[in-house]
Amino acid sequence: MIRRLLLALPLLLAACATPPAEPPPATVAQVDLARYAGTWHEIARFPNRFQDGGGRACTNTTATYTARPDGTIGVVNRCRDARGEEVAATASAYAVDASGNAKLRVTFFWPFYGDYWVIGLDPDYRWAVVGAPGRNFLWVLSRTAAMIEADYTAAVEVARGQGFEVERLRRE
């Protein structure tokens, strides 16, 4: 037993010496969920298996958020698939305590949840930047189907400043 511990000790020490992972991105201080509710148009995203896998190739993507009486948020994501047919997915979300409503947990299929962090938000709620703590998901959203270039550039710079690989963004 002691011999095994001695053999494992270098591995344990190496694990302890591993530099800490990059801290997660910062979110905006506060999201007014009543103002955030409604329909958002996806302007750009990191390719992901939910929207780009299995022949989906989503285009014309929207996300509609609705406040529910129990305090949760209804979510309906819509897009056109590779055949041009509308595909819709419904979910529910809740705000993480002490996050100023900027961190949401979303489930399309209970008990599995994903992180939805608002890392950038126009003061007038015209556009938003949403990511995940591991920086593996990123979306640029707009209240309108087209986004003026200056706003898009500002949104992308928010993501870049938070350590996202913005070169991976794919515009709709």
RALIN-V838471 format. One record per pair of residues at least 12 apart in sequence whose ideal C-beta (glycine too) atoms are under 6 Angstrom apart, sorted by the first residue. I is the first residue (numbers start at 1). J is the second residue. D is the distance in whole Angstrom. If there is no record, write none. Layout:
I;J;D  I;J;D
This chain:
24;133;4  25;119;5  25;131;6  25;162;4  27;102;4  27;103;6  27;117;5  27;118;6  27;119;6  28;102;5  28;118;5  28;121;5  29;100;5  30;100;4  31;101;4  31;102;5  31;118;5  33;101;5  35;125;5  37;65;5  37;66;6  37;67;5  39;62;5  39;64;5  40;63;5  40;141;4  41;62;6  41;142;5  41;145;5  42;61;4  42;139;6  42;172;6  43;140;5  43;142;5  43;147;5  44;140;4  44;169;4  44;171;5  45;139;5  46;137;6  46;138;5  46;168;5  47;170;6  55;82;5  56;81;5  57;82;4  58;79;3  59;80;5  60;80;5  61;79;4  62;78;5  63;77;5  64;76;5  72;92;5  72;94;5  73;93;4  75;91;4  75;93;6  76;90;5  77;89;5  89;108;6  91;106;5  91;107;6  91;108;4  93;106;4  102;118;5  103;117;5  104;116;4  115;132;5  115;133;6  116;130;6  117;131;6  118;130;6  119;131;5  119;162;5  120;155;6  120;158;3  126;143;5  127;142;5  127;151;5  127;155;5  128;141;5  129;155;5  129;158;5  129;159;5  135;164;5  138;159;6  138;164;5  140;155;5
